[in-house]
């Protein structure tokens, strides 16, 4: 059975502290599946993009600090895009796969315990509810009701006992989202260097244009993080811009210090 409330509308109502809008959201059509899919991949999209643009611009800044040629910027930049992008995608795939496997194994263990020692599992859940401040008679009544429905019982045990929330996210899709996000956003600091071959304006101020494009994109990506964190969009964007700027500044400084080695 699908939920009767619209999650997006409920979130907007909460941000505005609008009680009437919240009531309407809980009476409206559900958008549960949409947000379930969105939530699975938006993290990979944002953090893949952030890693891509920050690491690539750090390379650009380091090379600029060392006053090396455009060709070296492009070689190192594109090498980073491919190698680090693949590395991140593989890491995302393996970590997502391991997490899903762990959750499945824990669910199987819980199912075995429910089948073979239901009284012990009921007692565990009663104690968990008591720890939350629910009186023992009420906790026992809740658990006796829940235990009539095995799948719901297992779902609740996974959350209450193990703090594990299962999802249907695909590790392969997560990896692809991470990789392509890394490529798309990681390419932005290189745009000025690519077009400098054809546009005189870009050739004259290549690093400055790359820095501006990177700063704007970092701010936008940071602002998009509110989808995950529910923070103020401006503060989130500014925070990401500052962190990315610090990384780039450090890389530029290293480039300046080690310029004599090139």
C-alpha positions as CSV (number, residue, x, y, z in Angstrom):
1,X,0.0,0.0,0.0
2,X,1.4,3.4,-1.0
3,X,1.6,6.3,1.4
4,X,-1.1,8.9,1.2
5,X,1.0,12.0,1.8
6,X,3.2,13.9,-0.7
7,X,6.7,13.9,0.8
8,X,7.9,16.9,-1.3
9,X,4.9,19.0,-0.2
10,X,5.4,17.9,3.4
11,X,9.0,19.1,3.3
12,X,8.0,22.5,1.9
13,X,5.3,22.8,4.5
14,X,7.8,22.0,7.3
15,X,10.4,24.6,6.0
16,X,7.7,27.3,6.1
17,X,6.2,25.9,9.4
18,X,2.8,26.0,7.5
19,X,0.4,23.7,9.4
20,X,-2.4,24.0,6.7
21,X,0.1,23.1,4.0
22,X,1.2,20.1,6.0
23,X,-2.3,18.9,6.4
24,X,-2.9,19.2,2.7
25,X,0.4,17.4,2.0
26,X,-0.8,14.5,4.1
27,X,-4.0,14.4,2.2
28,X,-2.5,14.6,-1.2
29,X,-1.2,11.9,-3.6
30,X,2.0,10.0,-2.6
31,X,5.3,10.6,-4.3
32,X,7.1,8.0,-2.2
33,X,8.6,6.0,-5.0
34,X,9.9,9.1,-6.8
35,X,11.8,10.2,-3.7
36,X,13.0,6.7,-3.0
37,X,14.7,6.6,-6.4
38,X,15.9,10.2,-6.1
39,X,17.4,9.6,-2.7
40,X,19.3,6.5,-3.9
41,X,21.4,8.3,-6.5
42,X,21.5,12.0,-5.5
43,X,24.3,11.4,-3.0
44,X,26.4,9.7,-5.7
45,X,25.6,12.6,-8.1
46,X,26.6,15.4,-5.8
47,X,29.6,13.8,-4.1
48,X,30.9,12.4,-7.4
49,X,30.6,15.9,-8.9
50,X,32.3,17.6,-5.9
51,X,35.2,15.2,-5.9
52,X,35.6,15.5,-9.7
53,X,35.7,19.3,-9.8
54,X,37.8,19.8,-6.7
55,X,40.5,17.3,-7.6
56,X,40.7,18.4,-11.2
57,X,40.9,22.1,-10.3
58,X,43.5,21.3,-7.7
59,X,45.6,19.9,-10.5
60,X,45.0,22.9,-12.6
61,X,45.9,25.2,-9.7
62,X,49.1,23.3,-8.9
63,X,50.2,23.4,-12.5
64,X,49.3,27.1,-12.8
65,X,51.3,27.8,-9.6
66,X,54.3,26.1,-11.1
67,X,53.9,28.1,-14.3
68,X,53.8,24.9,-16.5
69,X,52.4,24.7,-20.0
70,X,48.8,24.3,-21.1
71,X,49.6,20.9,-22.4
72,X,50.6,19.6,-19.0
73,X,47.4,21.0,-17.5
74,X,45.4,19.0,-20.1
75,X,47.4,15.8,-19.8
76,X,47.2,15.7,-16.0
77,X,43.6,17.0,-15.9
78,X,42.3,14.4,-18.3
79,X,44.4,11.6,-16.7
80,X,42.8,12.6,-13.4
81,X,39.3,12.5,-14.9
82,X,39.7,9.0,-16.2
83,X,41.8,7.4,-13.5
84,X,40.2,9.0,-10.4
85,X,36.7,8.7,-12.0
86,X,37.1,5.0,-12.4
87,X,38.6,4.7,-8.9
88,X,35.7,6.5,-7.4
89,X,33.1,4.5,-9.3
90,X,34.7,1.2,-8.3
91,X,34.9,2.4,-4.7
92,X,31.2,3.4,-4.8
93,X,30.2,0.0,-6.4
94,X,32.2,-2.1,-3.9
95,X,31.0,-0.1,-0.8
96,X,27.4,-0.2,-1.9
97,X,27.6,-3.9,-2.8
98,X,29.2,-4.7,0.6
99,X,26.6,-2.7,2.5
100,X,23.7,-4.4,0.7
101,X,25.2,-7.8,1.3
102,X,25.7,-7.0,5.0
103,X,22.1,-5.9,5.3
104,X,20.8,-9.0,3.5
105,X,22.9,-11.3,5.8
106,X,21.7,-9.5,8.9
107,X,18.1,-9.9,7.7
108,X,18.6,-13.6,7.2
109,X,20.0,-13.9,10.7
110,X,17.0,-12.0,12.1
111,X,14.6,-14.2,10.2
112,X,16.3,-17.4,11.5
113,X,16.0,-16.1,15.0
114,X,12.3,-15.1,14.5
115,X,11.6,-18.6,13.2
116,X,13.6,-20.5,15.9
117,X,13.3,-18.3,19.0
118,X,10.4,-15.9,18.5
119,X,9.9,-15.3,22.3
120,X,13.5,-14.1,22.6
121,X,13.0,-11.7,19.6
122,X,9.8,-10.4,21.1
123,X,11.5,-9.8,24.4
124,X,14.3,-7.9,22.6
125,X,11.8,-5.6,20.9
126,X,9.9,-5.0,24.1
127,X,13.1,-3.9,25.8
128,X,14.0,-1.7,22.9
129,X,10.6,0.1,23.2
130,X,11.0,0.3,27.0
131,X,14.3,2.1,26.4
132,X,12.4,4.6,24.4
133,X,10.2,5.4,27.4
134,X,7.2,3.2,26.5
135,X,5.7,1.4,29.5
136,X,6.1,-2.4,29.6
137,X,2.4,-3.3,29.1
138,X,2.2,-1.0,26.2
139,X,5.4,-2.2,24.7
140,X,4.2,-5.8,25.0
141,X,0.9,-4.9,23.3
142,X,2.7,-3.3,20.5
143,X,5.1,-6.2,20.0
144,X,2.3,-8.8,20.2
145,X,0.6,-7.0,17.4
146,X,3.7,-6.5,15.3
147,X,4.7,-10.2,15.7
148,X,1.6,-11.3,13.8
149,X,3.2,-10.0,10.6
150,X,6.5,-11.5,9.9
151,X,7.9,-9.2,7.2
152,X,6.9,-6.1,9.1
153,X,8.4,-7.6,12.3
154,X,11.7,-8.2,10.4
155,X,11.7,-4.7,9.0
156,X,11.2,-3.2,12.5
157,X,13.9,-5.4,14.0
158,X,16.4,-4.3,11.3
159,X,15.8,-0.6,12.2
160,X,15.2,-0.8,16.0
161,X,17.8,-3.4,16.9
162,X,20.5,-2.9,14.2
163,X,19.8,0.6,13.0
164,X,19.9,-0.7,9.4
165,X,17.6,0.6,6.7
166,X,17.3,-1.5,3.6
167,X,16.9,-0.1,0.2
168,X,16.8,-1.3,-3.4
169,X,19.6,0.8,-4.8
170,X,21.7,-0.8,-7.4
171,X,25.5,-0.7,-6.8
172,X,26.1,-0.7,-10.6
173,X,23.8,2.3,-11.1
174,X,25.5,4.1,-8.1
175,X,28.8,3.5,-9.7
176,X,27.7,4.8,-13.1
177,X,26.2,7.9,-11.5
178,X,29.4,8.6,-9.6
179,X,31.6,8.1,-12.7
180,X,29.6,10.3,-15.1
181,X,29.1,13.0,-12.4
182,X,32.8,13.0,-11.8
183,X,33.5,13.3,-15.6
184,X,30.9,16.1,-16.2
185,X,31.8,18.3,-13.3
186,X,35.5,17.4,-13.4
187,X,35.7,18.7,-16.9
188,X,34.6,22.2,-16.0
189,X,38.0,23.4,-14.8
190,X,39.5,22.2,-18.1
191,X,37.0,24.0,-20.3
192,X,39.0,27.2,-20.4
193,X,42.2,25.3,-21.3
194,X,40.4,23.4,-24.1
195,X,38.9,26.5,-25.6
196,X,42.0,28.6,-25.2
197,X,43.2,26.9,-28.4
198,X,40.4,28.5,-30.3
199,X,39.3,31.6,-28.4
200,X,41.9,34.4,-27.8
201,X,40.0,35.7,-24.7
202,X,40.3,32.3,-23.0
203,X,44.0,32.2,-23.9
204,X,44.7,35.5,-22.2
205,X,43.0,34.7,-18.9
206,X,42.8,30.9,-18.9
207,X,43.4,30.2,-15.2
208,X,41.2,33.1,-14.0
209,X,38.3,31.8,-16.2
210,X,38.9,28.3,-15.0
211,X,38.8,29.5,-11.4
212,X,35.5,31.5,-12.0
213,X,33.8,28.5,-13.7
214,X,34.9,26.2,-10.9
215,X,33.8,28.6,-8.1
216,X,30.3,29.0,-9.7
217,X,29.9,25.3,-10.1
218,X,31.1,24.5,-6.5
219,X,28.6,27.0,-5.2
220,X,25.8,25.4,-7.2
221,X,26.8,21.8,-6.2
222,X,27.0,22.9,-2.5
223,X,23.5,24.5,-2.8
224,X,22.2,21.2,-4.2
225,X,23.4,19.4,-1.1
226,X,20.3,20.8,0.7
227,X,18.5,17.9,-1.0
228,X,20.4,15.7,1.4
229,X,21.1,18.0,4.4
230,X,18.1,20.3,4.5
231,X,20.5,23.2,5.3
232,X,20.1,26.7,4.0
233,X,21.1,26.6,0.3
234,X,23.2,29.8,0.4
235,X,25.2,28.6,3.4
236,X,25.7,25.1,1.9
237,X,26.9,26.6,-1.4
238,X,29.3,29.0,0.4
239,X,30.6,26.3,2.6
240,X,31.4,24.1,-0.4
241,X,33.0,27.0,-2.2
242,X,35.3,27.7,0.7
243,X,36.3,24.1,1.2
244,X,37.0,23.7,-2.6
245,X,38.9,27.0,-2.5
246,X,41.1,25.9,0.3
247,X,42.0,22.7,-1.6
248,X,42.8,24.7,-4.7
249,X,44.8,27.2,-2.7
250,X,46.9,24.5,-1.1
251,X,47.6,22.9,-4.5
252,X,48.5,26.3,-6.0
253,X,50.9,26.9,-3.1
254,X,52.6,23.6,-3.6
255,X,53.0,24.3,-7.3
256,X,54.7,27.7,-6.5
257,X,57.0,26.1,-3.9
258,X,58.0,23.2,-6.2
259,X,58.1,25.2,-9.5
260,X,61.9,24.9,-9.6
261,X,61.7,21.1,-9.9
262,X,59.8,21.2,-13.2
